[in-house]
C-alpha cells in the first residue's frame, strides 16, 4: 500500500507519510525510530505504508517523541479519513458514468450474464466481476502496455471500451500457456499461415490457434464491443507468453487476416507498448506493421506490376490472387485501401467472419 492516495486533483496523506518525513529528518533507521517510540518495527512499518490507521495509543507515543500534540496527530488521521471518503465518492460517481458508456447488452448476448434487467449498481457489480477489477474507473486510463491496431483516434469512450475487450481477452489468455514466445518457430510457421486464407474458418482457426500456442502466443477472438476501436491487439505476460486479440469489428476476411499479420509484426519486433500521445512514434510503428502485413500477402513489386495494368476486372483480380495463393478478398481489400476501386466494388468477392463466444 501507499501512504498517499491520489485521484484526479484529490490527494489523501496518511499520517504515516508524516512519520516517514520525521524519520528522514532525524536521519535514523525505522528500526531505531521504532525502538525510541516503544513499538515494534512491524507496527511502525504498517503505519508508514498506510496499512494501519493511527491509533490513540500510537498518537500518544508519537506526541511524547516528537513534541507534536496528540490532537494534531489524531487530526491528521481524521483529515485523511475525510479525504478518503471524498475520493471514494468521486470514484463512485465516475464509476457510474463509466458504466453508462459500456454496452451491457454485449455481456447478455455473449453469455456473461443472464438475459434479464439489471439496475445500474448491479451492472457495475457484474462488470467488476467479469473484468476482475475493483472499480470501473480503472478503465479510464489508456493501457500503454498493449500494442493496438485501432480504427480511429482514441477518445474517452473508445479507451474505456477497448480496455473492456483487453481485460476480457487477458483474463481468457493469462494462464492458458506457460510457453514463452518463440519468434523463430513463429517465423517458420508464417508460410503455412499464409496458405490459410483460402480455407474455411472451421478448418483454419483451430490449426492457427494450435500453431500460435506452440509459439507461446494465445490467440483470442472476440465479438466486437460497440465503441471499442480495435481490430487487434497484443500483450506480453509476465511468464513470457503473448496474447493476440483479434475482433470482428470489421467482419471482412481480408481485415481479419491483415490484422492477424499486423499484430504478428508487432510480436516479431517485440513491440508490446503503445503511446498514442506520441503521435509520430505511434504512427511510425503502425505504418511499419501495415507494410509488413501488406507485403506478407502480396509482394510489393508484383503488386506494382498489377496496378500498372489498371485491369481491375473480377477475372483479373481472381487470377492474380490465384497466382499468389491468397483469397481474392485480400487483393480486393488492398486495392480498396489504395483507392484503386471503391469499397462497394465486387462485394461478392468478400467473405465475412463472425466470432461467437462459447461460454459453456
C-alpha positions in Angstrom: 0.0 0.0 0.0 1.0 3.7 -0.2 0.8 6.4 2.4 -0.6 8.8 -0.3 -3.7 8.3 -2.3 -4.2 10.3 -5.5 -7.3 10.6 -7.6 -7.8 13.4 -10.1 -6.9 16.6 -8.1 -7.5 15.0 -4.7 -4.7 13.8 -2.5 -5.0 12.0 0.8 -1.9 12.0 3.0 -1.9 9.2 5.6 -0.4 10.1 9.0 2.3 7.5 8.2 3.6 9.8 5.5 4.4 12.5 8.1 6.1 9.9 10.3 8.2 8.9 7.4 9.3 12.5 6.9 10.3 12.8 10.6 12.4 9.6 10.4 14.1 11.1 7.3 14.8 14.4 9.1 16.2 12.5 12.1 18.5 10.5 9.7 17.9 7.3 11.5 16.5 3.9 10.5 12.9 2.8 11.0 14.2 0.2 13.5 15.9 2.8 15.7 12.8 5.0 15.5 10.6 2.1 16.5 12.8 1.4 19.5 12.7 5.1 20.5 8.9 5.1 20.1 8.5 1.9 22.1 6.8 -0.1 19.4 7.7 -2.9 17.0 9.4 -2.3 13.7 6.5 -4.2 12.0 3.8 -1.9 13.6 5.8 1.2 12.6 6.2 -0.2 9.0 2.5 -0.8 8.7 1.7 2.8 9.8 4.2 4.3 7.4 2.9 2.2 4.5 -0.7 3.2 5.2 -1.7 -0.3 6.0 -2.8 0.6 9.6 -4.6 3.7 10.8 -3.1 5.8 13.5 -4.4 4.6 16.9 -4.7 6.9 20.0 -2.0 4.8 21.7 0.4 5.4 18.8 -0.6 9.1 18.6 0.3 9.3 22.3 3.7 7.7 21.8 4.4 10.0 18.8 3.5 13.1 20.8 6.0 12.1 23.5 8.8 11.5 21.0 8.1 14.5 18.6 6.6 17.1 20.9 3.6 17.3 18.5 0.3 17.1 20.4 -2.0 14.0 20.4 -4.8 16.2 18.9 -2.6 17.2 16.0 -1.7 13.6 15.2 -5.4 12.5 15.5 -6.5 15.4 13.3 -4.1 14.1 10.6 -5.9 10.8 10.8 -9.3 12.5 10.7 -8.4 14.6 7.7 -7.1 11.5 5.9 -10.4 9.7 6.6 -12.4 12.6 5.3 -10.3 12.9 2.1 -10.6 9.1 1.5 -14.3 9.4 1.8 -14.3 12.3 -0.7 -12.1 10.3 -3.1 -14.4 7.3 -2.7 -17.5 9.4 -3.5 -15.8 10.9 -6.6 -14.8 7.5 -7.8 -18.3 6.2 -7.2 -19.8 9.0 -9.3 -17.2 8.4 -12.0 -17.8 4.7 -12.0 -21.5 5.3 -12.7 -20.5 7.4 -15.7 -18.1 4.8 -17.0 -20.7 2.1 -16.7 -23.1 4.2 -18.8 -20.5 4.2 -21.6 -20.3 0.4 -21.8 -22.8 -1.6 -23.9 -24.1 -4.0 -21.2 -26.2 -5.8 -23.8 -22.9 -7.3 -25.2 -22.5 -9.3 -22.0 -26.1 -10.6 -22.2 -25.6 -11.5 -25.9 -22.4 -13.4 -25.2 -23.5 -15.3 -22.1 -21.5 -13.4 -19.5 -24.7 -12.5 -17.6 -28.3 -13.6 -17.6 -30.6 -12.1 -20.2 -32.7 -10.0 -17.7 -32.9 -6.4 -16.5 -30.2 -5.1 -14.3 -30.1 -1.8 -12.4 -27.0 0.4 -12.6 -25.4 -0.8 -9.4 -26.0 -4.5 -10.4 -24.4 -3.7 -13.8 -21.3 -2.3 -12.0 -21.0 -5.3 -9.8 -21.3 -7.7 -12.7 -18.7 -5.8 -14.8 -16.3 -5.7 -11.9 -16.6 -9.4 -11.5 -16.3 -10.2 -15.2 -13.3 -7.9 -15.8 -11.7 -8.7 -12.4 -11.2 -5.1 -11.4 -12.2 -3.4 -8.1 -13.5 -0.2 -9.7 -14.6 0.6 -13.3 -12.6 3.9 -13.2 -9.6 1.6 -13.9 -10.8 1.5 -17.5 -10.4 5.3 -17.9 -6.6 5.0 -18.3 -5.1 4.3 -21.7 -3.3 0.9 -21.5 0.2 1.6 -22.8 1.4 -2.0 -22.1 -0.5 -3.2 -25.2 0.1 -2.8 -28.9 -3.2 -1.9 -30.7 -4.4 -1.9 -34.2 -7.2 0.7 -33.9 -9.7 2.0 -36.4 -9.9 5.6 -35.2 -8.5 8.1 -32.8 -8.8 7.2 -29.2 -11.2 9.2 -27.0 -12.6 8.5 -23.5 -15.4 6.3 -24.8 -13.1 4.2 -27.1 -10.4 3.9 -24.4 -13.0 2.6 -21.9 -14.5 0.0 -24.3 -11.1 -1.0 -25.8 -9.9 -1.7 -22.2 -13.0 -3.8 -21.6 -12.1 -6.0 -24.5 -8.5 -6.2 -23.4 -9.5 -7.2 -19.9 -11.8 -9.9 -21.2 -9.1 -11.2 -23.6 -6.4 -11.0 -20.9 -8.4 -13.0 -18.4 -9.0 -15.7 -21.0 -5.4 -15.9 -22.1 -3.4 -15.1 -18.9 -2.9 -18.7 -17.6 -3.6 -20.6 -20.8 0.1 -21.3 -21.7 3.4 -21.5 -20.0 5.2 -21.4 -23.3 7.5 -18.4 -23.8 7.3 -16.6 -27.0 9.4 -18.4 -29.7 10.0 -16.0 -32.6 11.9 -18.5 -34.7 9.2 -21.0 -34.5 6.7 -18.3 -35.4 8.7 -17.3 -38.5 8.8 -20.9 -39.6 5.0 -21.1 -39.4 4.4 -18.0 -41.4 4.3 -19.7 -44.9 1.7 -22.2 -43.5 -0.4 -19.4 -42.0 -0.3 -17.6 -45.4 -1.9 -20.6 -47.1 -4.9 -20.5 -44.7 -6.7 -17.5 -46.3 -8.4 -19.8 -48.8 -9.7 -22.2 -46.1 -12.9 -22.1 -44.2 -12.7 -20.7 -40.7 -13.9 -24.0 -39.2 -10.8 -25.6 -40.7 -8.1 -23.0 -40.4 -8.9 -21.4 -37.0 -8.2 -24.5 -34.7 -5.0 -25.1 -36.6 -4.0 -21.4 -36.4 -4.8 -21.4 -32.7 -2.7 -24.6 -32.2 0.3 -23.3 -34.1 0.4 -20.0 -32.4 0.1 -21.7 -29.0 3.2 -23.7 -29.8 5.0 -20.4 -30.4 3.9 -19.1 -27.0 1.0 -17.0 -28.4 -2.5 -17.3 -27.2 -5.0 -16.3 -29.9 -8.2 -14.9 -28.5 -11.1 -14.0 -30.9 -13.9 -11.8 -29.5 -17.1 -10.3 -31.0 -16.7 -6.6 -31.3 -17.9 -4.4 -28.4 -19.6 -1.2 -29.6 -17.3 1.8 -29.3 -14.2 -0.3 -28.9 -11.9 1.0 -31.7 -9.6 -2.0 -32.1 -9.3 -4.7 -34.7 -6.4 -6.4 -32.9 -4.0 -6.1 -30.0 -1.0 -7.8 -28.4 0.1 -8.1 -24.8 3.1 -9.8 -23.2 2.5 -11.6 -19.9 5.0 -11.9 -17.1 5.7 -15.6 -17.9 6.8 -14.7 -21.4 3.7 -15.8 -23.3 1.8 -13.4 -25.5 -1.8 -12.7 -26.1 -3.0 -11.9 -29.6 -6.5 -10.4 -29.6 -8.5 -10.3 -32.8 -12.0 -8.9 -33.1 -14.7 -9.0 -35.7 -15.2 -5.2 -35.7 -14.7 -5.2 -39.5 -16.1 -8.6 -40.3 -14.5 -9.0 -43.8 -11.9 -11.8 -44.0 -9.3 -9.5 -45.5 -9.4 -7.3 -42.4 -9.1 -10.4 -40.2 -6.0 -11.6 -42.0 -4.4 -8.2 -42.3 -5.0 -7.7 -38.5 -3.5 -11.1 -37.6 -0.3 -10.4 -39.6 -0.2 -6.8 -38.5 -0.1 -8.0 -34.8 2.4 -10.7 -35.6 4.7 -8.0 -37.0 4.5 -6.2 -33.6 5.2 -9.5 -31.9 8.3 -10.2 -34.0 9.5 -6.6 -33.3 8.9 -7.2 -29.5 6.6 -4.1 -29.8 4.1 -4.5 -26.9 3.7 -0.9 -26.0 1.6 2.0 -27.3 1.8 5.7 -26.7 -0.9 7.3 -28.7 0.0 10.7 -27.3 3.4 10.5 -29.1 1.7 10.6 -32.5 4.8 10.4 -34.6 6.2 7.3 -32.9 2.8 5.6 -32.8 2.2 6.2 -36.5 5.7 5.0 -37.4 5.2 1.7 -35.6 1.7 1.2 -37.2 3.0 2.0 -40.7 5.8 -0.5 -40.3 3.3 -3.2 -39.2 1.0 -2.3 -42.0 3.8 -2.6 -44.6 4.8 -6.0 -43.2 1.2 -7.2 -43.4 0.6 -5.9 -46.9 3.8 -7.3 -48.3 3.3 -10.6 -46.5 0.3 -11.4 -48.7 1.2 -9.5 -51.9 4.8 -8.9 -53.0 5.3 -5.2 -53.4 6.9 -5.4 -56.9 4.2 -7.8 -58.2 1.5 -5.6 -56.8 3.0 -2.6 -58.6 3.1 -4.5 -61.9 -0.6 -5.5 -61.4 -1.7 -1.9 -60.6 0.2 -0.5 -63.6 -2.0 -2.6 -65.9 -5.1 -0.9 -64.4 -7.2 -4.0 -65.1 -9.4 -4.4 -62.0 -12.0 -6.7 -63.5 -13.2 -9.6 -61.5 -11.3 -12.1 -63.7 -8.0 -10.2 -63.3 -8.3 -10.0 -59.6 -9.2 -13.6 -59.2 -6.4 -14.8 -61.5 -3.8 -12.7 -59.8 -5.0 -13.8 -56.4 -4.8 -17.5 -57.5 -1.2 -16.9 -58.7 -0.4 -15.6 -55.2 -2.3 -18.4 -53.5 -4.4 -16.0 -51.5 -8.1 -15.3 -51.2 -9.2 -12.6 -53.7 -10.7 -10.6 -51.0 -7.2 -9.8 -49.7 -6.2 -8.3 -53.1 -9.5 -6.5 -53.4 -9.1 -5.1 -49.9 -5.6 -3.8 -50.8 -7.0 -2.1 -53.9 -9.8 -0.5 -52.0 -7.4 0.7 -49.3 -5.2 2.3 -52.0 -8.2 4.0 -53.6 -7.9 2.0 -56.9 -11.5 0.8 -56.6 -14.4 1.8 -54.3 -15.5 -0.2 -51.3 -18.7 -1.5 -52.9 -16.9 -2.9 -55.9 -17.1 -6.7 -56.4 -18.6 -7.1 -53.0 -19.4 -10.7 -53.8 -15.7 -11.5 -53.5 -15.7 -10.6 -49.8 -16.1 -13.2 -47.2 -17.2 -12.4 -43.6 -16.1 -13.9 -40.4 -18.3 -13.7 -37.3 -17.0 -14.5 -33.8 -19.2 -16.4 -31.4 -18.3 -16.8 -27.8 -18.8 -20.3 -26.3 -19.2 -19.6 -22.6 -20.2 -23.2 -21.6 
